[in-house]
């Protein structure tokens, strides 16, 4: 085996699109994909399957993963959130740079000193949100002298609300359930607090879409380290009206419980994840990604608001969620491979927003692929 320069840790809804883009922008790189479910990965990869090397691999095997990673230049983390912290530690131990998209419950910043000591660059939460949303917050932050409010509204929805949940699965179902159950850290009226996912329900009118509901989810993450002194800072996920009530019902009835039922040998969460994947993939239904990032602050003597708006639609068989998530990660991967990102340690994506040159290159990468973010300013 000739070892690659890029190792992708997992390949599902997002990974296949990311692999295709990496092949296009880094044609001289070899790409190896480590995946537990090889047959699923083959189906996802389709006609590019012969351009990558696909290896059946247990990503929870820390020592074996570390050994594999020592022979590559860059890792791209696409593991389920429950494995994300371990794969990130393996990259640091192996001394390899990483772009990570896993929705891990742990705080990646606790690994900063270890990453510095190993002289590696680890970019956590580098997808759509967190990820692109953080970069936009970082860009606004860099143009203000003081930041008061950071509000992120973001979601993936089908083009039309389809019963029973008005939702289409476009990313890891395991982490989708985690999004509905994990408590979120937010700042409200200057106080850091934890809130339950799905709380803080409100209805907004999103341009071009109409009425959507919004509720708290765990999307602020590293921004708590990099954006200090704010009055309000939170992320809310967007869905069609009525979605959260049905999800709360499933949650309250125990369908998201991770405790195994002895008589059948599986947990309600595992069974629910499988059913949601089967029933809500909806291949004939296209999806939309909507996002609004609102940053309010002060510039000189004046109040200033920066707002970034994104509405992206599925193109062909590539979902909007895959486009906006994968292309953000591939933009950062290219910059790392080419040595244009020099900082070491755990480098949150908002840091790239604070660097105008890097930010513009990432945005150009997205624009070339038809992912267009609009910026609006007002006092």
DASUL-V479992 format. One record per backbone hydrogen bond with DSSP energy under -1.0 kcal/mol. CO is the residue of the C=O (numbers start at 1). NH is the residue of the N-H. If there is no record, write none. Layout:
co | nh
CO | NH
CO | NH
//
This chain:
co | nh
5 | 73
5 | 74
6 | 32
7 | 76
8 | 10
8 | 34
9 | 78
12 | 16
14 | 18
15 | 19
16 | 20
17 | 21
18 | 22
19 | 23
20 | 24
21 | 25
22 | 26
26 | 29
30 | 6
31 | 53
32 | 8
33 | 55
34 | 10
35 | 57
36 | 38
37 | 41
38 | 42
39 | 43
40 | 44
41 | 45
42 | 46
45 | 48
46 | 49
48 | 51
53 | 33
55 | 35
58 | 61
60 | 62
61 | 65
62 | 66
63 | 67
64 | 68
65 | 69
66 | 70
68 | 71
69 | 72
74 | 7
75 | 99
76 | 9
77 | 101
80 | 83
83 | 87
84 | 88
85 | 89
86 | 90
87 | 91
88 | 92
89 | 93
90 | 94
91 | 96
97 | 75
98 | 123
99 | 77
100 | 126
102 | 104
107 | 110
108 | 111
109 | 112
111 | 115
112 | 116
113 | 117
114 | 118
115 | 120
116 | 119
120 | 345
121 | 98
122 | 347
123 | 100
127 | 132
128 | 133
130 | 127
131 | 135
132 | 136
133 | 137
134 | 138
135 | 139
136 | 140
137 | 141
138 | 142
140 | 143
141 | 144
146 | 298
148 | 231
148 | 232
149 | 296
150 | 234
151 | 294
152 | 236
153 | 292
154 | 238
155 | 290
157 | 288
162 | 166
172 | 176
173 | 177
174 | 178
175 | 179
176 | 180
178 | 181
178 | 182
184 | 195
186 | 193
187 | 233
188 | 191
191 | 188
193 | 186
195 | 184
196 | 199
199 | 216
202 | 214
204 | 212
206 | 209
206 | 210
210 | 206
212 | 204
213 | 239
214 | 202
215 | 237
216 | 198
217 | 219
220 | 223
221 | 224
222 | 225
222 | 226
223 | 227
231 | 190
232 | 150
233 | 187
234 | 152
235 | 217
236 | 154
237 | 215
239 | 213
240 | 243
242 | 246
243 | 247
244 | 248
245 | 249
246 | 250
247 | 251
248 | 252
249 | 253
250 | 255
251 | 254
254 | 257
257 | 269
261 | 264
261 | 265
266 | 261
267 | 271
268 | 272
269 | 273
270 | 274
271 | 275
272 | 276
273 | 277
274 | 278
275 | 279
276 | 280
280 | 169
282 | 285
286 | 159
287 | 314
288 | 157
289 | 312
290 | 155
291 | 310
292 | 153
293 | 308
294 | 151
295 | 306
296 | 148
296 | 149
297 | 304
298 | 145
298 | 146
299 | 302
302 | 299
304 | 297
305 | 378
306 | 295
307 | 376
308 | 293
309 | 374
310 | 291
312 | 289
315 | 318
318 | 315
319 | 323
320 | 324
321 | 325
322 | 326
323 | 327
325 | 329
326 | 330
327 | 331
328 | 332
329 | 333
330 | 334
331 | 335
332 | 336
333 | 337
334 | 338
335 | 340
336 | 339
345 | 122
348 | 351
349 | 352
350 | 354
355 | 359
356 | 360
357 | 361
358 | 362
359 | 363
360 | 364
361 | 365
362 | 366
363 | 367
364 | 368
366 | 371
367 | 370
374 | 309
376 | 307
378 | 305
//
